[in-house]
Every structure is written in structure tokens, then in C-alpha cells.
């Protein structure tokens, strides 16, 4: 029997992007839940605030962020965390996630998800900071970390990426936002078996799955979120579901945002693949 996810699966959803707000509200049944990029809503009035209220009335939602900088050297921004908690209360968000990375350092906002060296010192640092986040948010808002794409390896690395993530997740007792596309991208760029990577993770901690498209740029796969998924990513998703059972699954599309019908067709493609696996069709 697959491990049980710590939070009930919400079904199949999409990242809610502003070009789609009005049109998606006219056909809310097309998605099971939405994900808000928290940084686009924090402290905002006007249309974002009104949309946050409509989200609560319309769908289950989750929050995702890019600015927590969980692995950074600066103290965690408690005002930022309080704003996230307030947004979660406003929208009824089921959980909040960010990335295993850092995004600011020494007073500079880097506007990038910068990877961490896979060292035991980094594990201890991130675990302690996750516990601070959990204490600030309280038990009513589960917190999870997403595996990020990386385009280099550090000579200081002591652990493989899967082992690094596992030690953080178990040490901090937090959830995993498993980005299957990121696993595939890293497997190609760094030369490892993506299925073995999935098998090495603590899959009982998976809160949610992300799927997205990527593109080749000068011989490297870049996680662009700007196109449809390739079959190999969907195959890896199916392989993952065979091990986790049903998991809330979300399609991200952030660059060259297409018409809503294109995004919803991608979501329906994922939904159909999940149904084939979970109804006994298998990953093949």
C-alpha cells in the first residue's frame, strides 16, 4: 500500500495567474483547487485583495512563495511570515510552501532561487529555520519545502540531493512539495536516474506535486515554466503516483502564459494520466 499523504489530496489544480482571473471565475469547475503565488498578494489591496476573497469563496487553495530564503544567512523575516499567515487566514489556504534555496543575502534581494551546498551544516541550518517558520505560522498552517532545479554542483557537497532533502524533511518534520519536472531537469543536467531519486525520497511527506514545462538552452535544460510538459515528465509523474497514491497535483505556467484553454487542457491531460494510474492502469 502506498504511504499516506499527511494532508488530504485536493485533486488537480493550476497556478492562478492574473491574465486568467476573470475567465477562470466564469468556469470554476474546470479545476479542483488553485495555488496563489503568495508574494503577488502580500500586503496588496485593490484587485489582488478582491481576488483573494473570491478564491476563498470558489476553490480550495494553497500558498506558494519564492522569497522566504529558508537557506539564507540573514535572520528570517518575521513580518513576511506574519503576512503569509494573514493571507492564509484570508484565503483559507490548506498549506504554505517555499523552496530549498536562498533568495537574499547580506541585504541584497537576488530575485533567484539560489541552490544550497548539500552539506550537513546546511541541513542543520535549514532544519533550525524550518522549525522557526513552523513556530511562527502555528500548527494550523502546514509548511512544506520544494526541491529546486540546480545547474551546478558544489565541491563541498557531502550528500546526494535526495539524501540532503530527506535529512531536512525528517529533521524538521515538514512536508515536501515534490516538483517532478525539477527532478527530471536535474536528472538530465546532472546525470542521475530520476526514478531512483523518487524512490530515495520520504514520499509519505509529499503534500503536493508540481508539474511544468522546460526547454533546452545551449545544451542545458532550463526550468522555464513556459511550455507544455514532455511525455517523460508525465511518465515520471505516473511512476511517482504509483508510490504515493493520490496527491494534490498542480500545473505551473509562468512564462509566455497561454490562453486559459491551453492551460486547462494541460491540466486535463495530467488528470487523465493520474486516473489511468490510480484506477489500475499503471505508469507505463
TILUM-523408 format. One record per atom (N, C-alpha, C, O, CB): x, y, z. Coordinates in pm, whole numbers, padded with zeros to 5 digits, always signed. Glycine has a CB too. Layout:
// TILUM-523408
XYZ...
This chain:
// TILUM-523408
+00085-00120+00000+00000+00000+00000+00088+00124+00000+00186+00131+00075-00096+00001+00123+00055+00225-00084+00137+00346-00086+00131+00419+00047+00034+00405+00121+00091+00439-00197+00237+00498+00081+00232+00579+00201+00116+00677+00195+00073+00715+00086+00364+00653+00221+00066+00719+00310-00045+00812+00317+00009+00953+00327+00092+00983+00412-00136+00780+00435-00040+01043+00239+00000+01183+00245-00054+01245+00374-00164+01211+00417-00052+01261+00121+00023+01337+00437-00022+01395+00563-00141+01488+00547-00204+01522+00648+00091+01470+00626-00174+01528+00428-00287+01618+00405-00369+01563+00290-00314+01520+00188-00239+01763+00376-00501+01566+00305-00588+01505+00205-00566+01567+00067-00547+01688+00054-00734+01520+00246-00568+01482-00034-00547+01529-00171-00663+01618-00216-00779+01589-00188-00532+01410-00268-00629+01726-00285-00728+01822-00332-00768+01798-00477-00866+01857-00524-00674+01961-00317-00697+01713-00548-00727+01688-00688-00625+01753-00780-00505+01744-00756-00865+01738-00722-00674+01819-00886-00587+01874-00990-00616+02022-01007-00730+02063-01031-00606+01799-01125-00511+02103-00994-00528+02246-00999-00423+02316-01082-00337+02253-01142-00528+02302-00862-00434+02448-01084-00341+02531-01161-00294+02647-01075-00360+02689-00980-00407+02583-01291-00177+02699-01110-00131+02822-01050-00215+02937-01103-00227+02954-01225+00018+02846-01079-00272+03017-01015-00365+03123-01055-00286+03247-01094-00227+03313-01008-00466+03156-00941-00284+03278-01224-00211+03393-01275-00309+03500-01324-00416+03468-01374-00116+03350-01389-00271+03624-01308-00363+03736-01329-00433+03736-01466-00551+03767-01471-00288+03865-01312-00365+03701-01576-00436+03702-01704-00557+03610-01708-00644+03626-01794-00342+03664-01814-00564+03512-01616-00672+03414-01618-00779+03440-01512-00879+03368-01507-00616+03275-01600-00761+03539-01428-00852+03557-01314-00999+03558-01356-01077+03473-01313-00819+03687-01241-01034+03653-01438-01176+03673-01470-01235+03553-01542-01345+03509-01510-01194+03798-01554-01162+03500-01640-01215+03390-01720-01230+03263-01639-01328+03190-01657-01125+03364-01839-01135+03235-01549-01144+03113-01469-01258+03122-01369-01321+03021-01338-01012+03087-01395-01287+03241-01318-01400+03257-01228-01533+03226-01298-01632+03196-01231-01403+03399-01172-01535+03234-01429-01657+03204-01504-01677+03054-01525-01786+03010-01562-01653+03274-01637-01570+02974-01503-01580+02828-01519-01501+02759-01407-01407+02684-01434-01527+02784-01659-01539+02785-01284-01459+02737-01170-01452+02586-01160-01359+02532-01099-01514+02792-01042-01548+02517-01219-01550+02371-01209-01438+02305-01288-01417+02185-01274-01682+02319-01257-01367+02380-01371-01260+02321-01453-01138+02282-01372-01057+02202-01419-01219+02418-01561-01122+02336-01252-01008+02300-01167-01059+02264-01027-01163+02313-00983-00904+02417-01159-00984+02178-00959-01024+02135-00825-00972+02228-00716-01034+02240-00610-00974+01995-00800-00859+02292-00742-00802+02387-00645-00709+02480-00719-00674+02456-00834-00727+02313-00529-00668+02588-00653-00573+02681-00712-00459+02706-00613-00473+02690-00492-00642+02815-00750-00347+02745-00670-00231+02785-00591-00205+02933-00614-00195+02978-00728-00105+02700-00627-00195+03009-00506-00161+03151-00515-00012+03168-00492+00042+03115-00396-00243+03234-00413+00054+03243-00580+00191+03284-00554+00183+03394-00448+00150+03509-00478+00263+03334-00687+00213+03358-00326+00185+03446-00212+00245+03584-00230+00184+03684-00192+00238+03384-00084+00365+03591-00288+00435+03719-00299+00361+03819-00386+00386+03939-00378+00574+03697-00354+00269+03772-00471+00189+03862-00554+00067+03917-00482-00004+04003-00535+00145+03789-00680+00041+03868-00360-00079+03908-00287-00049+03973-00152-00136+04039-00096-00167+03789-00265+00071+03955-00100+00102+04004+00035+00094+04156+00041+00159+04226-00036+00239+03956+00079+00016+04205+00135+00007+04348+00156-00058+04425+00045-00047+04548+00039+00140+04401+00178-00127+04356-00044-00186+04422-00160-00335+04448-00135-00406+04361-00084-00166+04336-00288-00382+04566-00173-00523+04596-00174-00578+04583-00315-00519+04515-00399-00550+04735-00118-00689+04649-00340-00743+04654-00475-00778+04518-00532-00832+04433-00462-00648+04721-00565-00746+04498-00661-00783+04376-00731-00724+04250-00667-00796+04151-00656-00739+04385-00875-00596+04248-00625-00545+04126-00561-00622+04090-00433-00649+03973-00409-00398+04143-00528-00656+04190-00352-00731+04161-00231-00870+04107-00262-00918+04014-00198-00742+04286-00145-00934+04167-00361-01067+04118-00400-01058+03977-00456-01147+03894-00431-01132+04211-00504-00951+03948-00532-00936+03814-00586-00910+03713-00476-00960+03601-00483-00823+03810-00688-00833+03751-00376-00809+03660-00264-00941+03621-00197-00960+03505-00159-00715+03725-00161-01031+03716-00184-01161+03686-00125-01244+03595-00215-01312+03505-00167-01238+03815-00097-01238+03619-00346-01312+03534-00439-01257+03391-00438-01333+03294-00450-01305+03592-00581-01127+03379-00424-01067+03246-00418-01125+03168-00301-01164+03052-00317-00914+03255-00405-01131+03229-00185-01185+03159-00068-01327+03111-00092-01366+03004-00046-01181+03251+00055-01406+03191-00165-01545+03156-00192-01558+03047-00299-01662+02983-00308-01621+03279-00235-01453+03026-00379-01468+02948-00502-01396+02813-00500-01453+02713-00544-01418+03027-00616-01273+02809-00450-01193+02686-00456-01118+02664-00325-01095+02758-00250-01093+02692-00575-01080+02539-00297-00970+02518-00203-00844+02582-00260-00826+02584-00381-00948+02366-00174-00757+02634-00174-00635+02694-00226-00517+02662-00137-00532+02625-00021-00650+02846-00240-00399+02677-00195-00272+02662-00123-00187+02783-00157-00209+02848-00259-00199+02527-00159-00089+02812-00073+00002+02924-00093+00142+02873-00125+00190+02776-00066+00005+03015+00031+00206+02940-00220+00343+02906-00259+00423+03036-00264+00373+03138-00311+00348+02831-00397+00546+03032-00217+00628+03152-00213+00764+03133-00276+00809+03020-00298+00644+03199-00073+00830+03246-00304+00964+03243-00363+01062+03333-00288+01176+03350-00332+00958+03286-00509+01020+03391-00176+01103+03492-00110+01138+03460+00034+01193+03546+00104+01034+03624-00114+01107+03341+00082+01135+03308+00221+01284+03300+00249+01330+03339+00356+01069+03177+00259+01361+03248+00153+01506+03234+00168+01539+03147+00289+01613+03188+00379+01574+03373+00181+01483+03026+00290+01498+02938+00406+01643+02901+00431+01680+02872+00544+01415+02812+00386+01727+02900+00327+01867+02862+00345+01962+02979+00356+02083+02961+00358+01910+02776+00234+01908+03101+00362+01994+03219+00361+02062+03249+00494+02027+03189+00596+01914+03337+00321+02159+03341+00494+02232+03373+00616+02163+03475+00705+02192+03482+00825+02367+03425+00580+02072+03554+00650+02007+03658+00729+01895+03599+00815+01839+03495+00779+01950+03768+00636+01863+03662+00927+01750+03614+01008+01622+03610+00924+01603+03692+00834+01730+03704+01132+01537+03513+00954+01410+03505+00884+01329+03632+00906+01332+03691+01015+01331+03382+00929+01256+03673+00804+01175+03795+00809+01041+03760+00874+00953+03704+00808+01154+03855+00665+01026+03792+01002+00903+03756+01073+00783+03837+01024+00670+03788+01027+00922+03776+01223+00806+03960+00978+00696+04037+00921+00642+03968+00795+00521+03965+00772+00741+04180+00888+00732+03914+00715+00692+03841+00595+00609+03719+00633+00505+03693+00573+00816+03799+00513+00654+03644+00733+00581+03525+00775+00444+03562+00832+00347+03491+00809+00661+03447+00879+00437+03671+00905+00307+03715+00958+00213+03752+00845+00093+03726+00853+00325+03834+01054+00267+03813+00739+00183+03847+00623+00135+03722+00552+00021+03717+00506+00261+03937+00526+00221+03621+00542+00180+03493+00482+00067+03432+00564-00032+03385+00509+00299+03396+00473+00084+03431+00697-00019+03374+00784-00152+03449+00768-00258+03386+00768+00026+03378+00931-00146+03582+00755-00268+03660+00737-00335+03626+00603-00457+03615+00595-00237+03811+00744-00254+03610+00497-00309+03572+00368-00372+03433+00374-00476+03409+00313-00200+03577+00260-00309+03342+00447-00364+03208+00461-00499+03212+00531-00592+03142+00492-00266+03118+00539-00511+03295+00633-00640+03308+00701-00745+03367+00607-00860+03324+00606-00627+03395+00827-00705+03465+00528-00798+03531+00437-00849+03437+00330-00967+03442+00293-00733+03652+00373-00764+03352+00279-00799+03264+00168-00840+03123+00211-00889+03045+00129-00684+03254+00073-00821+03091+00338-00846+02954+00383-00745+02855+00330-00778+02738+00310-00983+02912+00342-00622+02899+00306-00520+02813+00246-00494+02688+00330-00492+02693+00453-00390+02891+00227-00475+02577+00261-00454+02448+00330-00310+02431+00375-00285+02367+00478-00493+02332+00238-00214+02486+00302-00074+02481+00341+00004+02588+00268-00049+02655+00179-00014+02342+00312+00130+02604+00308+00219+02705+00250+00352+02639+00221+00403+02561+00303+00237+02828+00347+00410+02669+00106+00537+02608+00066+00632+02713+00010+00590+02819-00036+00513+02497-00039+00761+02681+00017+00865+02759-00050+00974+02660-00089+00953+02539-00083+00921+02874+00044+01091+02710-00130+01193+02627-00193+01313+02604-00102+01344+02685-00015+01238+02690-00323+01381+02491-00123+01509+02465-00058+01615+02544-00134+01670+02497-00233+01543+02310-00054+01642+02665-00085+01732+02755-00155+01756+02877-00067+01712+02879+00049+01674+02797-00294+01825+02978-00120+01819+03111-00061+01796+03212-00172+01835+03191-00286+01950+03144+00018+01731+03321-00137+01695+03422-00237+01735+03563-00196+01714+03658-00271+01546+03418-00263+01792+03576-00077+01852+03704-00038+01970+03678+00054+01975+03576+00123+01747+03797+00032+02064+03770+00053+02184+03754+00135+02252+03890+00151+02267+03965+00055+02283+03651+00072+02291+03920+00275+02368+04041+00305+02297+04167+00255+02360+04258+00201+02508+04032+00243+02164+04168+00273+02086+04284+00238+02049+04297+00092+01991+04398+00052+02158+04403+00278+02082+04197+00011+02056+04204-00133+01948+04102-00170+01961+03984-00140+02185+04178-00214+01841+04150-00236+01741+04059-00291+01792+04009-00426+01812+04088-00519+01602+04130-00306+01813+03880-00437+01877+03823-00555+01779+03793-00668+01819+03781-00784+01950+03697-00517+01651+03781-00636+01548+03751-00736+01580+03623-00812+01549+03609-00930+01535+03868-00835+01641+03531-00743+01671+03398-00796+01658+03297-00683+01671+03332-00565+01814+03392-00860+01632+03173-00719+01632+03063-00622+01770+03000-00625+01796+02910-00706+01518+02957-00654+01858+03045-00539+01999+03005-00543+02016+02874-00466+01972+02865-00351+02091+03117-00483+02079+02773-00526+02091+02643-00458+02185+02646-00340+02272+02733-00329+02137+02538-00556+02165+02551-00252+02250+02533-00134+02347+02419-00157+02315+02325-00230+02164+02508-00008+02465+02424-00096+02552+02307-00098+02489+02195-00016+02429+02220+00089+02693+02341-00044+02503+02073-00063+02443+01958+00006+02538+01910+00116+02602+01806+00104+02413+01843-00094+02545+01989+00223+02632+01957+00336+02548+01937+00461+02432+01979+00468+02736+02069+00359+02606+01872+00560+02535+01852+00686+02519+01984+00763+02423+02001+00838+02609+01750+00774+02612+02075+00743+02596+02208+00804+02472+02278+00746+02396+02340+00819+02724+02295+00781+02453+02267+00614+02335+02327+00552+02208+02259+00599+02106+02325+00619+02345+02319+00400+02212+02126+00618+02096+02055+00672+02058+02112+00808+01942+02145+00831+02125+01903+00683+02157+02125+00897+02127+02177+01032+02070+02318+01025+01977+02351+01098+02254+02175+01118+02127+02400+00939+02083+02539+00925+01938+02545+00878+01857+02619+00934+02174+02615+00827+01905+02468+00774+01769+02473+00720+01670+02412+00819+01560+02465+00835+01763+02399+00587+01706+02304+00883+01615+02241+00980+01579+02340+01090+01462+02352+01125+01679+02115+01041+01677+02409+01144+01650+02505+01251+01558+02616+01201+01468+02659+01273+01782+02565+01305+01579+02662+01080+01497+02771+01028+01356+02725+00993+01260+02801+01009+01564+02831+00903+01341+02602+00947+01206+02549+00924+01130+02542+01056+01011+02574+01060+01213+02409+00859+01196+02502+01161+01128+02498+01292+01085+02638+01336+00980+02653+01399+01221+02436+01398+01164+02739+01302+01125+02877+01332+01001+02917+01252+00910+02981+01304+01241+02973+01303+00999+02878+01125+00883+02907+01041+00758+02839+01098+00653+02902+01111+00908+02860+00896+00770+02712+01132+00656+02638+01185+00604+02701+01314+00483+02710+01334+00694+02493+01209+00696+02744+01401+00654+02806+01526+00582+02937+01501+00486+02970+01570+00774+02828+01617+00629+03013+01401+00568+03143+01372+00430+03126+01308+00337+03200+01339+00659+03225+01281+00416+03029+01218+00290+03009+01147+00187+02938+01232+00067+02957+01214+00314+02931+01021+00232+02855+01325+00141+02779+01408+00098+02650+01343+00119+02630+01223+00021+02862+01441+00037+02561+01421+00004+02426+01370-00108+02425+01269-00128+02324+01202-00033+02337+01484-00182+02534+01256-00295+02534+01163-00258+02552+01018-00343+02536+00931-00388+02640+01201-00131+02584+00990-00088+02604+00851+00035+02518+00826+00147+02561+00854-00057+02756+00822+00017+02397+00774+00133+02311+00745+00230+02380+00649+00189+02457+00562+00087+02177+00685+00358+02350+00666+00463+02410+00585+00538+02301+00511+00565+02194+00566+00559+02493+00672+00572+02329+00385+00648+02233+00306+00755+02299+00224+00749+02418+00196+00556+02156+00217+00854+02221+00185+00966+02268+00104+00965+02199-00032+00932+02080-00043+01100+02243+00176+01001+02275-00134+01007+02223-00270+01151+02198-00312+01239+02280-00288+00939+02319-00368+01173+02085-00376+01303+02058-00439+01320+02151-00559+01232+02160-00645+01314+01908-00483+01432+02220-00564+01454+02320-00669+01537+02263-00784+01604+02161-00768+01522+02445-00611+01533+02331-00898+01627+02298-01005+01763+02356-00971+01773+02464-00912+01577+02351-01142+01868+02284-01008+02004+02332-00986+02083+02313-01115+02058+02218-01190+02072+02257-00866+02177+02402-01139+02254+02398-01263+02403+02386-01236+02486+02404-01325+02226+02523-01347+02437+02356-01109+02576+02333-01073+02579+02244-00951+02478+02226-00883+02650+02467-01045+02695+02188-00926+02721+02113-00803+02836+02181-00730+02925+02239-00792+02755+01962-00835+02833+02174-00598+02936+02237-00517+03045+02136-00481+03014+02020-00453+02876+02297-00389+03170+02176-00482+03276+02083-00440+03263+02044-00294+03318+01942-00252+03412+02144-00465+03191+02124-00214+03174+02093-00072+03067+01988-00046+03052+01943+00067+03140+02220+00004+02991+01948-00148+02880+01856-00127+02926+01730-00054+03024+01667-00091+02816+01818-00260+02851+01694+00051+02876+01571+00127+02765+01469+00106+02783+01350+00135+02889+01602+00275+02651+01513+00054+02534+01428+00040+02481+01441-00102+02497+01544-00167+02425+01466+00143+02416+01334-00150+02340+01347-00272+02216+01432-00247+02176+01452-00132+02301+01209-00327+02154+01482-00354+02040+01572-00335+01924+01503-00263+01862+01564-00175+01993+01624-00469+01893+01379-00299+01782+01310-00234+01810+01290-00086+01720+01309-00004+01756+01175-00302+01932+01254-00051+01968+01236+00090+01963+01369+00163+01918+01376+00278+02108+01173+00102+02009+01475+00098+02005+01610+00155+01861+01651+00187+01832+01698+00298+02070+01711+00058+01772+01633+00091+01631+01668+00114+01570+01583+00224+01497+01633+00308+01551+01651-00015+01601+01454+00223+01544+01364+00322+01585+01403+00463+01503+01403+00555+01586+01221+00294+01712+01437+00482+01758+01474+00616+01692+01604+00662+01661+01619+00780+01911+01490+00617+01669+01698+00570+01599+01822+00607+01455+01793+00644+01407+01835+00749+01605+01925+00491+01384+01720+00559+01242+01696+00581+01218+01617+00709+01126+01649+00785+01182+01621+00463+01299+01514+00733+01282+01436+00854+01326+01513+00978+01262+01504+01083+01360+01307+00843+01435+01587+00965+01484+01662+01080+01389+01772+01123+01374+01799+01242+01618+01721+01049+01323+01836+01026+01231+01945+01057+01087+01898+01071+01001+01974+01114+01240+02052+00949+01060+01773+01034+00925+01718+01038+00829+01807+00958+00727+01852+01010+00876+01704+01184+00865+01831+00831+00781+01916+00747+00744+01841+00620+00792+01731+00594+00854+02048+00712+00657+01903+00541+00610+01841+00419+00703+01864+00301+00795+01946+00307+00474+01892+00386+00677+01790+00193+00753+01802+00069+00659+01843-00043+00560+01776-00069+00825+01669+00034+00691+01952-00110+00629+01985-00238+00721+01926-00344+00827+01981-00373+00610+02143-00257+00680+01815-00400+00765+01740-00492+00742+01791-00634+00639+01764-00695+00737+01588-00483+00839+01864-00686+00832+01911-00824+00894+01804-00914+01016+01789-00921+00905+02048-00841+00807+01731-00982+00851+01619-01065+00930+01670-01185+01027+01606-01226+00731+01535-01112+00889+01782-01240+00967+01837-01351+01107+01874-01306+01204+01852-01380+00896+01960-01410+01121+01931-01186+01253+01967-01136+01342+01843-01120+01461+01848-01148+01242+02040-01003+01282+01733-01074+01359+01608-01064+01409+01568-01202+01526+01533-01218+01272+01494-01003+01322+01573-01301+01363+01534-01437+01472+01626-01490+01573+01580-01545+01243+01535-01532+01452+01758-01475+01552+01854-01524+01688+01828-01460+01789+01821-01530+01507+01999-01494+01690+01811-01328+01818+01787-01260+01879+01654-01302+02001+01641-01311+01799+01790-01109+01793+01554-01327+01847+01422-01364+01920+01429-01497+02023+01363-01515+01734+01318-01371+01869+01508-01589+01935+01521-01719+02060+01606-01707+02166+01571-01759+01839+01582-01823+02050+01718-01638+02164+01809-01627+02278+01751-01544+02394+01782-01569+02119+01941-01566+02245+01667-01446+02349+01614-01357+02374+01465-01374+02463+01409-01311+02311+01641-01214+02295+01400-01460+02325+01262-01494+02291+01159-01389+02376+01078-01352+02466+01251-01525+02168+01160-01339+02127+01055-01245+01991+00998-01289+01924+01053-01375+02119+01110-01098+01954+00887-01227+01830+00817-01259+01714+00884-01184+01712+00879-01061+01840+00666-01223+01619+00947-01253+01513+01019-01182+01421+00926-01102+01367+00967-00999+01431+01098-01279+01402+00804-01148+01316+00712-01073+01384+00668-00943+01318+00655-00840+01281+00589-01158+01512+00645-00948+01584+00612-00824+01580+00729-00727+01572+00709-00606+01731+00573-00855+01585+00850-00780+01575+00969-00697+01439+00973-00626+01432+00995-00505+01595+01097-00782+01331+00950-00701+01199+00947-00640+01192+00841-00531+01139+00866-00422+01091+00920-00746+01245+00724-00560+01241+00614-00462+01318+00647-00334+01287+00592-00228+01295+00487-00523+01418+00735-00343+01501+00767-00228+01439+00874-00137+01491+00899-00029+01636+00813-00275+01331+00936-00180+01269+01042-00102+01172+00985+00002+01122+00874-00015+01196+01141-00193+01146+01059+00110+01044+01018+00208+00904+01054+00155+00848+01157+00190+01069+01086+00348+00850+00969+00071+00729+01002-00003+00607+01019+00087+00508+01079+00045+00701+00896-00105+00612+00968+00208+00500+00990+00300+00485+01137+00335+00381+01178+00388+00518+00907+00427+00587+01217+00307+00583+01360+00341+00531+01447+00226+00526+01569+00240+00721+01406+00381+00494+01387+00114+00453+01467-00002+00317+01532+00026+00216+01464+00044+00446+01380-00130+00317+01665+00029+00194+01742+00041+00129+01765-00095+00007+01764-00108+00221+01877+00108+00213+01784-00197+00166+01833-00325+00272+01799-00430+00389+01781-00399+00136+01987-00321+00228+01793-00554+00318+01775-00668+00305+01894-00761+00194+01943-00786+00289+01641-00744+00418+01941-00813+00422+02042-00919+00462+01974-01049+00546+01884-01051+00521+02157-00883+00401+02020-01158+00439+01980-01293+00451+02104-01378+00378+02201-01358+00336+01880-01354+00541+02103-01473+00562+02220-01559+00639+02178-01683+00684+02064-01695+00638+02333-01483+00651+02273-01775+00732+02251-01895+00871+02309-01878+00894+02398-01796+00664+02313-02016+00964+02258-01957+01101+02308-01956+01150+02319-02101+01084+02272-02193+01196+02215-01871+01267+02380-02119+01320+02399-02254+01471+02382-02254+01538+02406-02153+01282+02540-02309+01523+02339-02369+01668+02328-02386+01724+02463-02427+01672+02529-02517+01703+02219-02491+01831+02504-02359+01901+02629-02392+02050+02599-02393+02109+02574-02288+01867+02743-02290+02112+02602-02510+02257+02581-02524+02304+02454-02454+02405+02454-02384+02333+02700-02468+02230+02346-02474+02271+02216-02422+02234+02189-02278+02275+02087-02222+02415+02204-02435+02158+02278-02216+02114+02260-02077+01962+02272-02072+01904+02357-02140+02182+02364-01982+01899+02187-01992+01755+02202-01972+01732+02311-01868+01789+02306-01759+01689+02067-01929+01648+02409-01902+01614+02517-01811+01467+02504-01773+01381+02481-01858+01643+02657-01876+01440+02519-01645+01305+02507-01591+01231+02638-01616+01227+02725-01528+01307+02471-01438+01172+02654-01735+01116+02783-01775+00970+02803-01737+00923+02916-01729+01131+02799-01922+00896+02693-01713+00751+02705-01691+00685+02781-01805+00595+02862-01783+00722+02777-01556+00729+02755-01927+00680+02833-02039+00628+02753-02155+00610+02806-02265+00785+02921-02086+00603+02622-02134+00555+02538-02243+00487+02415-02184+00479+02400-02063+00672+02497-02338+00439+02327-02271+00374+02205-02224+00478+02106-02173+00597+02118-02201+00291+02142-02337+00431+02008-02097+00518+01904-02044+00554+01802-02151+00473+01772-02239+00452+01835-01926+00673+01749-02143+00711+01642-02233+00663+01508-02177+00638+01498-02057+00865+01640-02255+00648+01405-02261+00598+01277-02214+00681+01217-02100+00627+01153-02010+00593+01179-02328+00812+01239-02103+00897+01181-01998+00863+01235-01859+00874+01163-01760+01044+01207-02028+00823+01360-01851+00784+01416-01721+00652+01355-01675+00636+01324-01557+00772+01570-01730+00558+01339-01767+00432+01273-01731+00455+01128-01690+00388+01078-01600+00333+01280-01847+00549+01061-01756+00581+00924-01717+00638+00920-01575+00603+00832-01497+00682+00862-01816+00724+01016-01542+00782+01021-01408+00674+01054-01305+00678+01004-01192+00896+01124-01402+00579+01138-01342+00466+01167-01254+00386+01039-01226+00350+01012-01112+00375+01275-01317+00358+00964-01331+00285+00839-01313+00362+00743-01222+00302+00679-01135+00257+00773-01448+00492+00733-01242+00575+00648-01158+00565+00691-01012+00559+00608-00922+00721+00652-01205+00563+00823-00989+00553+00876-00854+00419+00841-00791+00414+00797-00676+00573+01028-00854+00311+00860-00865+00178+00832-00810+00161+00686-00772+00089+00655-00677+00071+00871-00911+00227+00596-00844+00219+00455-00806+00276+00432-00666+00241+00334-00601+00294+00369-00907+00361+00522-00620+00425+00507-00491+00359+00591-00382+00372+00561-00263+00571+00543-00501+00290+00696-00421+00230+00784-00321+00080+00765-00306+00024+00797-00201+00258+00927-00356+00012+00714-00409-00132+00725-00412-00172+00866-00452-00086+00943-00495-00192+00687-00277-00300+00902-00437-00346+01035-00480-00275+01147-00407-00260+01144-00284-00496+01048-00459-00230+01247-00482-00163+01364-00427-00213+01487-00502-00228+01484-00624-00007+01351-00437-00238+01595-00430-00274+01722-00493-00169+01757-00597-00050+01766-00565-00288+01836-00388-00212+01777-00721-00119+01798-00832-00153+01928-00903-00268+01954-00936-00123+01680-00931-00049+02009-00927-00070+02142-00983+00018+02167-01104+00137+02132-01105-00044+02248-00877-00040+02227-01208+00033+02267-01328+00076+02412-01313-00006+02500-01289-00054+02248-01456+00208+02435-01327+00263+02571-01324+00289+02618-01467+00339+02542-01550+00394+02578-01239+00254+02744-01495+00285+02804-01626+00303+02953-01603+00205+03026-01585+00171+02774-01734+00428+03000-01603+00459+03136-01558+00519+03226-01666+00519+03348-01650+00553+03130-01444+00569+03169-01773+00627+03248-01881+00552+03219-02010+00506+03107-02033+00779+03217-01898+00540+03323-02095+00461+03308-02217+00326+03244-02182+00285+03144-02241+00537+03223-02323+00258+03305-02085+00132+03249-02034+00033+03235-02149+00005+03332-02220+00073+03339-01921-00021+03114-02168-00107+03088-02284-00252+03126-02254-00284+03163-02141-00099+02940-02325-00339+03118-02354-00482+03130-02325-00525+03027-02221-00463+02921-02208-00566+03113-02454-00628+03060-02148-00672+02971-02041-00704+02831-02091-00674+02733-02023-00794+03030-01972-00764+02819-02208-00800+02686-02258-00678+02597-02275-00687+02476-02256-00873+02698-02391-00563+02655-02311-00440+02577-02325-00395+02526-02189-00357+02410-02176-00329+02662-02391-00398+02612-02088-00360+02570-01953-00453+02462-01901-00408+02364-01841-00360+02691-01857-00584+02479-01922-00679+02381-01871-00668+02249-01945-00690+02143-01887-00821+02435-01882-00633+02254-02073-00610+02130-02146-00490+02054-02089-00492+01932-02080-00587+02159-02295-00388+02128-02051-00271+02064-01988-00311+02001-01854-00267+01891-01822-00158+02167-01966-00393+02072-01778-00440+02017-01651-00524+01891-01673-00512+01794-01599-00521+02123-01575-00607+01893-01775-00689+01776-01805-00603+01657-01850-00635+01542-01822-00792+01809-01912-00494+01687-01921-00402+01580-01963-00339+01512-01841-00325+01390-01837-00291+01636-02056-00302+01594-01742-00246+01539-01619-00351+01459-01543-00324+01351-01491-00190+01652-01530-00472+01513-01536-00580+01445-01465-00607+01307-01526-00628+01209-01453-00709+01530-01468-00607+01300-01659-00632+01173-01725-00521+01073-01697-00548+00955-01677-00647+01193-01875-00398+01120-01695-00286+01028-01667-00293+00976-01525-00268+00858-01500-00151+01097-01690-00328+01065-01431-00341+01022-01292-00453+00920-01276-00437+00821-01205-00368+01143-01201-00565+00942-01343-00675+00849-01335-00636+00712-01388-00675+00610-01332-00795+00901-01411-00558+00710-01496-00514+00582-01552-00428+00504-01453-00439+00382-01442-00437+00604-01682-00341+00577-01380-00254+00512-01283-00334+00465-01161-00322+00350-01118-00142+00607-01239-00414+00554-01107-00482+00526-00980-00597+00428-00996-00642+00366-00899-00533+00655-00918-00645+00414-01119-00753+00316-01143-00697+00181-01188-00772+00093-01231-00851+00369-01248-00565+00165-01179-00506+00036-01205-00436+00021-01338-00393-00088-01374-00608-00066-01196-00424+00133-01414-00360+00123-01544-00210+00119-01538-00145+00076-01633-00402+00236-01628-00152+00164-01425-00007+00160-01412+00059+00278-01477-00006+00359-01543+00047+00035-01471+00191+00288-01459+00267+00405-01506+00308+00392-01651+00346+00492-01713+00390+00424-01420+00302+00274-01708+00355+00256-01844+00269+00331-01945+00297+00327-02064+00361+00106-01880
